[in-house]
Amino acid sequence: MDARPDRASQLQAAIQRWGTLARAATPGDAGGQLAPWVVIEPEDAATVAAVLQWADTDGLAVIPRGGGTAPNWTAATGRVDVILSTSRLTSGLDHCAGDLTAVAPAGVTIDALNAALGREGQWLPLDPPDGDRSTVGGVLATNASGPRRHEIGRAHV
């Protein structure tokens, strides 16, 4: 018999632990046949690390998610307990226009990044579907691209 607490108890404990960063998963959070019970949306790298440590200690299966624009691209792990959303990882964009470089947090959308770069006449030539919701981290993780890939190529990490 499984000695693990039921999902309702786990959800209550997660929300108590993570507060407003955690919420109950909805049917829209499921990817394919996988149904998570909690979504956690950290605001910084330290909290991401703490969530992953907690999940490891409790034996929870975690799947990262960007803007949620490609829910069926989730790796078939057979189980998911926690969605680790990068949607709040948006602070710390650093653009050095003269060097043609930018460091963007994983949760920044492609449109927001291009708006910031555009102030200096620059842009990131990635055009995934739903650029207003597609995040930098999600686009790189899934190798998402649009029609410009034929002319410019795809992202390389």
Backbone as a chain_set.jsonl record, in Angstrom:
{"seq": "MDARPDRASQLQAAIQRWGTLARAATPGDAGGQLAPWVVIEPEDAATVAAVLQWADTDGLAVIPRGGGTAPNWTAATGRVDVILSTSRLTSGLDHCAGDLTAVAPAGVTIDALNAALGREGQWLPLDPPDGDRSTVGGVLATNASGPRRHEIGRAHV", "coords": {"N": [[0.844, -1.19, 0.0], [0.476, 2.256, -0.77], [2.089, 4.694, 1.059], [2.005, 7.379, 0.77], [0.582, 10.668, 1.164], [-2.811, 11.624, 0.213], [-3.833, 13.343, -2.828], [-5.324, 15.681, -2.254], [-4.487, 16.347, 0.314], [-1.77, 16.708, -0.201], [-1.913, 18.883, -1.962], [-3.003, 20.866, -0.303], [-0.908, 21.094, 1.563], [1.138, 21.975, -0.153], [0.162, 24.468, -1.029], [0.025, 25.757, 1.401], [2.738, 25.815, 2.02], [3.95, 27.196, -0.21], [2.343, 29.38, -0.651], [1.019, 32.169, -2.379], [2.353, 31.518, -4.662], [1.627, 29.049, -5.458], [-0.964, 27.021, -6.86], [-4.013, 25.192, -7.334], [-4.006, 22.745, -9.86], [-5.621, 22.957, -13.039], [-7.898, 21.529, -15.488], [-6.904, 22.635, -17.866], [-4.201, 22.737, -17.415], [-3.206, 20.265, -17.831], [-1.116, 18.121, -19.737], [-1.436, 16.418, -22.582], [-2.087, 13.175, -21.635], [-1.365, 13.516, -19.059], [-1.946, 14.577, -15.741], [-1.41, 17.058, -13.645], [-1.41, 17.986, -10.131], [-0.799, 20.319, -8.867], [0.291, 23.651, -9.565], [3.163, 25.516, -9.579], [4.556, 28.698, -9.405], [7.342, 30.146, -9.37], [9.176, 33.171, -8.527], [11.82, 33.733, -8.676], [15.207, 32.487, -9.105], [16.2, 31.246, -6.798], [13.901, 30.368, -5.504], [12.955, 28.565, -7.401], [14.946, 26.602, -7.155], [14.439, 25.835, -4.503], [11.847, 24.774, -4.73], [12.354, 22.588, -6.419], [14.039, 21.107, -4.744], [12.259, 20.494, -2.649], [10.37, 18.973, -4.093], [11.968, 16.819, -4.884], [12.675, 15.718, -2.384], [10.144, 14.925, -1.512], [9.528, 13.077, -3.433], [8.235, 13.796, -5.822], [7.019, 14.135, -9.149], [8.121, 16.425, -11.491], [7.377, 18.784, -14.011], [8.652, 21.191, -16.135], [7.296, 24.318, -17.337], [6.724, 26.777, -19.778], [5.102, 29.375, -21.233], [2.907, 27.809, -21.591], [1.954, 27.259, -24.112], [2.3, 25.04, -25.665], [1.136, 22.479, -24.683], [0.99, 19.752, -25.237], [3.516, 18.957, -25.882], [4.89, 17.981, -23.859], [7.203, 15.853, -22.296], [6.772, 12.358, -22.303], [6.421, 11.143, -19.402], [4.979, 9.501, -17.876], [3.979, 10.225, -15.45], [2.986, 13.106, -13.656], [3.236, 15.377, -11.088], [3.667, 17.992, -10.296], [3.564, 21.094, -11.925], [6.05, 23.18, -12.882], [6.083, 26.359, -13.357], [7.469, 28.86, -15.426], [6.473, 31.349, -15.733], [6.48, 33.618, -14.068], [9.083, 34.332, -13.917], [10.479, 36.863, -14.781], [11.975, 39.131, -14.281], [15.016, 41.003, -14.573], [16.006, 41.345, -17.14], [18.61, 42.006, -19.301], [20.063, 44.094, -21.509], [22.549, 44.725, -23.714], [22.989, 46.768, -25.978], [25.04, 47.817, -27.641], [26.855, 45.749, -27.71], [25.404, 43.853, -28.929], [24.058, 41.922, -27.409], [21.946, 40.116, -25.148], [20.528, 39.191, -22.056], [18.03, 37.194, -21.023], [15.421, 36.442, -18.779], [13.84, 33.244, -18.211], [11.019, 33.357, -18.236], [10.192, 35.55, -19.723], [8.256, 36.798, -22.357], [8.418, 36.236, -25.916], [7.461, 38.39, -27.421], [7.622, 40.485, -25.502], [10.377, 40.535, -25.054], [11.277, 41.249, -27.615], [10.105, 43.763, -27.768], [11.603, 45.166, -25.862], [14.182, 44.924, -26.977], [13.686, 46.221, -29.353], [13.615, 48.917, -28.738], [16.141, 49.753, -29.164], [16.448, 49.341, -31.803], [16.813, 46.674, -32.399], [16.208, 43.079, -32.612], [14.988, 39.795, -31.798], [15.141, 37.194, -33.929], [13.086, 35.173, -33.764], [10.047, 33.578, -34.279], [7.792, 32.193, -32.964], [4.561, 30.56, -32.796], [1.98, 32.367, -31.105], [3.499, 34.485, -29.871], [3.045, 36.41, -27.948], [2.539, 34.96, -25.699], [4.336, 32.883, -25.675], [7.253, 31.885, -24.077], [10.716, 32.836, -23.587], [12.272, 30.781, -22.412], [10.58, 28.545, -22.841], [10.403, 28.485, -25.642], [13.07, 27.982, -26.352], [13.429, 25.523, -25.048], [11.648, 23.835, -26.382], [12.35, 24.114, -28.97], [10.832, 25.709, -30.61], [9.562, 27.387, -33.466], [8.879, 29.642, -36.173], [7.834, 30.681, -39.468], [10.114, 32.198, -40.158], [12.345, 30.667, -39.686], [13.169, 29.418, -41.977], [14.555, 31.307, -43.369], [16.309, 32.553, -41.536], [17.046, 30.666, -39.683], [17.013, 28.456, -36.808], [16.739, 28.664, -33.198], [19.655, 28.12, -31.281], [20.927, 26.331, -28.608]], "CA": [[0.0, 0.0, 0.0], [1.218, 3.494, -0.868], [2.003, 5.458, 2.302], [1.99, 8.803, 0.453], [-0.706, 11.321, 1.406], [-3.626, 11.8, -0.983], [-3.577, 14.59, -3.554], [-5.921, 16.828, -1.565], [-3.582, 16.693, 1.419], [-0.546, 17.234, -0.8], [-2.225, 20.205, -2.488], [-3.135, 21.768, 0.837], [0.438, 21.309, 2.1], [1.896, 22.771, -1.122], [-0.336, 25.846, -0.991], [0.453, 26.318, 2.687], [4.181, 26.048, 1.953], [4.358, 28.123, -1.257], [1.464, 30.549, -0.649], [0.441, 32.646, -3.642], [3.109, 30.966, -5.789], [1.054, 27.737, -5.785], [-2.407, 26.944, -7.073], [-4.481, 23.889, -7.798], [-3.99, 22.584, -11.318], [-6.929, 22.87, -13.695], [-7.799, 20.678, -16.686], [-6.079, 23.314, -18.862], [-2.786, 22.544, -17.094], [-2.803, 18.909, -18.213], [-0.454, 17.967, -21.025], [-1.747, 15.081, -23.069], [-2.783, 12.349, -20.658], [-0.811, 13.786, -17.738], [-2.769, 15.496, -14.959], [-0.767, 17.516, -12.422], [-2.341, 18.432, -9.093], [-0.443, 21.655, -8.414], [1.141, 24.487, -10.406], [3.941, 26.448, -8.762], [5.083, 29.749, -10.27], [8.355, 30.909, -8.635], [9.526, 34.485, -9.054], [13.276, 33.881, -8.76], [15.949, 31.228, -9.219], [16.313, 30.612, -5.483], [12.642, 29.661, -5.241], [12.962, 27.404, -8.302], [15.792, 25.595, -6.512], [13.74, 25.34, -3.306], [10.737, 23.93, -5.197], [12.927, 21.332, -6.913], [14.508, 20.365, -3.566], [11.052, 19.998, -1.999], [9.802, 17.914, -4.923], [12.87, 15.671, -4.795], [12.523, 15.144, -1.04], [8.827, 14.289, -1.417], [9.358, 12.105, -4.511], [7.232, 14.307, -6.76], [7.419, 14.291, -10.549], [8.0, 17.827, -11.882], [7.57, 19.121, -15.417], [8.709, 22.645, -16.321], [6.422, 24.853, -18.38], [6.869, 28.201, -20.077], [3.812, 30.044, -21.35], [1.834, 26.824, -21.723], [1.402, 27.298, -25.467], [2.473, 23.736, -26.314], [0.971, 21.519, -23.588], [1.155, 18.359, -25.661], [4.922, 18.695, -26.169], [5.462, 17.481, -22.613], [7.802, 14.522, -22.401], [5.922, 11.307, -21.744], [7.084, 10.6, -18.213], [4.082, 8.563, -17.222], [3.417, 10.817, -14.233], [3.36, 14.471, -13.306], [2.572, 15.878, -9.888], [3.869, 19.435, -10.187], [4.008, 21.907, -13.052], [6.911, 24.276, -12.45], [5.878, 27.379, -14.377], [8.45, 29.947, -15.465], [5.756, 32.559, -16.155], [6.797, 34.778, -13.223], [10.528, 34.589, -13.976], [10.529, 37.896, -15.809], [12.818, 40.285, -13.949], [16.442, 40.846, -14.802], [16.376, 41.443, -18.551], [19.806, 42.845, -19.45], [20.324, 44.265, -22.928], [23.723, 45.539, -24.048], [22.763, 47.002, -27.405], [26.304, 48.009, -28.345], [27.505, 44.445, -27.857], [24.425, 42.968, -29.575], [23.783, 40.803, -26.508], [20.874, 40.273, -24.169], [20.266, 38.075, -21.155], [16.598, 37.261, -20.753], [14.897, 35.397, -17.907], [13.071, 32.214, -18.913], [9.593, 33.65, -18.333], [9.901, 36.697, -20.587], [7.682, 36.37, -23.639], [9.151, 36.663, -27.107], [7.016, 39.741, -27.763], [8.179, 41.429, -24.522], [11.802, 40.64, -25.331], [11.452, 42.032, -28.839], [9.764, 45.159, -27.462], [12.775, 45.741, -25.178], [15.267, 45.027, -27.957], [13.261, 47.158, -30.387], [13.923, 50.295, -28.334], [17.475, 50.035, -29.704], [16.459, 48.951, -33.21], [17.228, 45.278, -32.527], [15.146, 42.109, -32.401], [15.338, 38.381, -31.804], [14.388, 36.722, -35.089], [12.294, 33.967, -33.533], [8.637, 33.918, -34.454], [6.925, 31.053, -32.659], [3.15, 30.921, -32.642], [1.614, 32.942, -29.813], [4.647, 35.201, -29.327], [2.642, 37.172, -26.777], [2.512, 34.036, -24.558], [5.49, 31.982, -25.751], [8.357, 32.434, -23.298], [12.064, 32.555, -24.079], [12.65, 29.446, -21.948], [9.766, 27.545, -23.511], [10.787, 28.434, -27.055], [14.359, 27.292, -26.442], [13.275, 24.137, -24.599], [10.893, 23.038, -27.354], [12.858, 24.428, -30.305], [9.706, 26.246, -31.367], [9.916, 28.412, -34.437], [7.856, 29.952, -37.162], [8.309, 30.688, -40.847], [11.427, 32.831, -40.332], [13.427, 29.683, -39.562], [13.631, 29.082, -43.33], [15.473, 32.36, -43.805], [17.279, 32.928, -40.517], [17.44, 29.492, -38.907], [16.347, 28.254, -35.528], [17.559, 28.981, -32.022], [20.616, 27.1, -30.861], [21.342, 26.448, -27.202]], "C": [[0.877, 1.237, 0.0], [0.996, 4.328, 0.389], [1.964, 6.964, 2.044], [0.62, 9.404, 0.737], [-1.488, 11.47, 0.104], [-3.375, 13.177, -1.599], [-4.153, 15.81, -2.851], [-5.034, 17.291, -0.423], [-2.288, 17.292, 0.884], [-0.764, 18.652, -1.325], [-2.315, 21.219, -1.357], [-1.765, 22.089, 1.43], [1.267, 22.187, 1.159], [1.456, 24.229, -1.082], [0.049, 26.519, 0.321], [1.941, 26.669, 2.634], [4.548, 27.173, 0.996], [3.445, 29.337, -1.39], [0.933, 30.893, -2.025], [1.208, 32.157, -4.858], [2.525, 29.627, -6.257], [-0.45, 27.862, -5.98], [-2.76, 25.538, -7.519], [-4.443, 23.864, -9.317], [-5.424, 22.49, -11.825], [-6.8, 21.924, -14.888], [-6.946, 21.307, -17.786], [-4.589, 23.167, -18.616], [-2.284, 21.165, -17.51], [-2.149, 18.928, -19.585], [-0.681, 16.558, -21.525], [-2.565, 14.329, -22.027], [-2.331, 12.628, -19.226], [-1.634, 14.839, -17.014], [-2.047, 15.882, -13.673], [-1.812, 17.901, -11.382], [-1.998, 19.822, -8.571], [0.446, 22.335, -9.456], [1.851, 25.459, -9.471], [4.651, 27.401, -9.704], [6.093, 30.602, -9.503], [8.677, 32.23, -9.325], [11.028, 34.697, -9.176], [13.932, 32.499, -8.745], [16.065, 30.497, -7.881], [15.044, 29.825, -5.148], [12.504, 28.455, -6.165], [13.764, 26.28, -7.657], [15.101, 24.997, -5.29], [12.579, 24.421, -3.684], [11.274, 22.579, -5.662], [13.46, 20.481, -5.76], [13.326, 19.738, -2.833], [10.47, 18.82, -2.78], [10.663, 16.655, -4.864], [12.707, 14.96, -3.458], [11.214, 14.379, -0.916], [8.551, 13.285, -2.543], [8.322, 12.507, -5.537], [7.816, 14.448, -8.159], [7.104, 15.719, -10.988], [8.22, 17.97, -13.379], [7.608, 20.635, -15.518], [7.782, 23.073, -17.448], [6.695, 26.337, -18.542], [5.506, 28.858, -20.081], [2.64, 29.094, -21.504], [1.223, 26.783, -23.105], [1.517, 25.964, -26.196], [2.325, 22.62, -25.271], [1.187, 20.065, -23.991], [2.587, 18.023, -26.045], [5.625, 18.163, -24.933], [6.017, 16.088, -22.825], [6.898, 13.505, -21.711], [6.646, 10.633, -20.584], [6.235, 9.556, -17.524], [3.418, 9.148, -15.991], [3.886, 12.266, -14.123], [2.543, 14.879, -12.088], [2.543, 17.403, -9.89], [4.242, 20.018, -11.545], [4.821, 23.038, -12.441], [6.884, 25.319, -13.558], [6.95, 28.455, -14.282], [7.791, 31.295, -15.732], [6.052, 33.791, -15.312], [8.297, 35.096, -13.201], [10.796, 35.615, -15.073], [11.459, 39.065, -15.476], [14.284, 39.967, -14.218], [16.85, 40.839, -16.258], [17.531, 42.434, -18.676], [20.173, 42.898, -20.923], [21.5, 45.211, -23.113], [23.714, 45.752, -25.559], [24.065, 47.137, -28.192], [27.066, 46.722, -28.589], [26.631, 43.439, -28.601], [24.155, 41.723, -28.733], [22.619, 41.149, -25.587], [20.814, 39.006, -23.329], [18.809, 38.221, -20.744], [16.184, 36.134, -19.823], [13.957, 34.465, -18.674], [11.614, 32.568, -19.121], [9.217, 34.838, -19.181], [9.329, 36.193, -21.905], [8.535, 36.896, -24.787], [8.746, 38.081, -27.496], [7.591, 40.778, -26.805], [9.674, 41.616, -24.749], [12.034, 41.499, -26.574], [11.061, 43.492, -28.648], [10.949, 45.851, -26.791], [13.93, 45.927, -26.157], [14.96, 46.097, -29.009], [13.527, 48.609, -30.029], [15.292, 50.731, -28.833], [17.601, 49.59, -31.159], [16.912, 47.518, -33.441], [16.03, 44.36, -32.296], [15.732, 40.711, -32.385], [14.509, 37.738, -32.912], [13.728, 35.355, -34.891], [10.831, 34.371, -33.608], [7.738, 32.716, -34.192], [5.463, 31.504, -32.65], [2.923, 31.495, -31.245], [2.791, 33.641, -29.14], [4.32, 36.045, -28.117], [2.569, 36.301, -25.526], [3.707, 33.098, -24.537], [6.675, 32.616, -25.026], [9.697, 32.053, -23.916], [12.468, 31.142, -23.677], [11.887, 28.349, -22.656], [10.137, 27.376, -24.976], [12.11, 27.686, -27.219], [14.233, 25.815, -26.062], [12.591, 23.257, -25.634], [11.367, 23.229, -28.786], [11.728, 24.931, -31.204], [10.199, 27.319, -32.331], [8.748, 28.619, -35.379], [8.485, 30.008, -38.541], [9.681, 31.332, -41.057], [12.58, 31.831, -40.24], [13.992, 29.295, -40.93], [14.667, 30.078, -43.841], [16.622, 32.557, -42.82], [17.814, 31.725, -39.745], [16.69, 29.429, -37.588], [17.289, 28.622, -34.398], [18.475, 27.814, -31.706], [20.981, 27.364, -29.416], [22.454, 25.498, -26.896]], "O": [[1.901, 1.278, 0.682], [-0.141, 4.634, 0.745], [1.899, 7.748, 2.991], [-0.397, 8.731, 0.571], [-0.905, 11.447, -0.98], [-2.783, 14.055, -0.972], [-3.529, 16.871, -2.852], [-4.852, 18.491, -0.217], [-1.769, 18.261, 1.438], [0.092, 19.52, -1.156], [-1.757, 22.312, -1.453], [-1.493, 23.243, 1.763], [2.017, 23.047, 1.619], [2.296, 25.129, -1.1], [0.362, 27.709, 0.348], [2.353, 27.709, 3.149], [5.37, 28.023, 1.337], [3.745, 30.241, -2.17], [0.455, 30.023, -2.753], [0.758, 32.362, -5.985], [2.885, 29.131, -7.324], [-1.114, 28.689, -5.355], [-1.915, 24.794, -8.017], [-4.803, 24.84, -9.976], [-6.317, 22.008, -11.128], [-5.684, 21.556, -15.256], [-6.325, 20.584, -18.565], [-3.787, 23.441, -19.509], [-1.077, 20.923, -17.539], [-2.574, 19.659, -20.479], [-0.166, 15.603, -20.944], [-3.616, 14.802, -21.593], [-2.858, 12.037, -18.283], [-1.981, 15.87, -17.59], [-2.064, 15.119, -12.707], [-2.975, 18.117, -11.722], [-2.821, 20.445, -7.9], [1.243, 21.686, -10.134], [1.212, 26.142, -8.67], [5.273, 26.979, -10.679], [5.739, 31.682, -9.029], [8.482, 32.389, -10.53], [11.472, 35.713, -9.712], [13.303, 31.492, -8.42], [16.031, 29.267, -7.84], [15.117, 28.74, -4.572], [11.984, 27.421, -5.746], [13.313, 25.136, -7.616], [15.17, 23.789, -5.067], [12.354, 23.403, -3.029], [10.705, 21.538, -5.332], [13.344, 19.256, -5.797], [13.39, 18.573, -2.438], [10.121, 17.794, -2.197], [10.135, 15.545, -4.802], [12.612, 13.734, -3.412], [11.166, 13.317, -0.296], [7.467, 12.706, -2.603], [7.607, 11.657, -6.067], [8.973, 14.835, -8.323], [5.966, 16.174, -10.875], [9.126, 17.362, -13.948], [6.693, 21.305, -15.04], [7.514, 22.316, -18.381], [6.875, 27.06, -17.562], [4.827, 28.897, -19.055], [1.491, 29.534, -21.544], [0.094, 26.322, -23.267], [0.893, 25.777, -27.24], [3.283, 21.894, -25.004], [1.535, 19.238, -23.149], [2.852, 16.907, -26.493], [6.832, 17.922, -24.96], [5.381, 15.244, -23.456], [6.331, 13.781, -20.653], [7.39, 9.671, -20.774], [6.725, 8.81, -16.677], [2.402, 8.628, -15.531], [5.024, 12.599, -14.453], [1.32, 14.742, -12.065], [1.54, 18.023, -9.537], [5.125, 19.503, -12.23], [4.33, 23.768, -11.58], [7.573, 25.185, -14.57], [7.297, 28.905, -13.19], [8.488, 32.288, -15.938], [5.89, 34.911, -15.796], [8.72, 36.037, -12.53], [11.276, 35.276, -16.155], [11.699, 39.912, -16.337], [14.726, 38.823, -14.106], [17.94, 40.37, -16.587], [17.435, 43.569, -18.209], [20.545, 41.887, -21.518], [21.439, 46.372, -22.708], [24.348, 45.013, -26.312], [24.17, 46.615, -29.302], [27.828, 46.61, -29.549], [27.055, 42.316, -28.873], [24.039, 40.616, -29.259], [22.353, 42.315, -25.295], [21.021, 37.899, -23.826], [18.407, 39.242, -20.188], [16.556, 34.983, -20.049], [13.353, 34.865, -19.669], [11.015, 32.119, -20.098], [8.03, 35.116, -19.35], [9.867, 35.259, -22.5], [9.272, 37.871, -24.641], [9.6, 38.889, -27.861], [8.01, 41.849, -27.244], [10.183, 42.733, -24.647], [12.896, 42.378, -26.572], [11.626, 44.37, -29.3], [11.265, 46.995, -27.116], [14.581, 46.972, -26.163], [15.858, 46.787, -29.49], [13.652, 49.45, -30.918], [15.578, 51.925, -28.919], [18.706, 49.473, -31.688], [17.345, 47.171, -34.54], [14.974, 44.802, -31.842], [16.829, 40.473, -32.891], [13.281, 37.74, -32.832], [13.811, 34.487, -35.76], [10.433, 35.397, -33.055], [7.011, 32.27, -35.079], [5.174, 32.692, -32.51], [3.625, 31.125, -30.304], [3.052, 33.412, -27.959], [5.211, 36.371, -27.333], [2.541, 36.824, -24.412], [4.055, 32.569, -23.481], [7.057, 33.748, -25.323], [9.801, 31.083, -24.666], [12.955, 30.381, -24.513], [12.467, 27.332, -23.036], [10.181, 26.258, -25.489], [12.254, 26.858, -28.118], [14.859, 24.956, -26.684], [12.909, 22.075, -25.757], [10.857, 22.591, -29.707], [11.676, 24.621, -32.395], [11.137, 28.059, -32.035], [7.771, 27.87, -35.374], [9.556, 29.442, -38.759], [10.346, 31.034, -42.048], [13.688, 32.133, -40.682], [15.151, 28.893, -41.036], [15.54, 29.735, -44.639], [17.774, 32.709, -43.226], [18.922, 31.774, -39.212], [15.833, 30.266, -37.305], [18.478, 28.861, -34.609], [18.092, 26.653, -31.854], [21.308, 28.491, -29.046], [22.933, 25.454, -25.763]]}, "num_chains": 1, "name": "protein.A"}
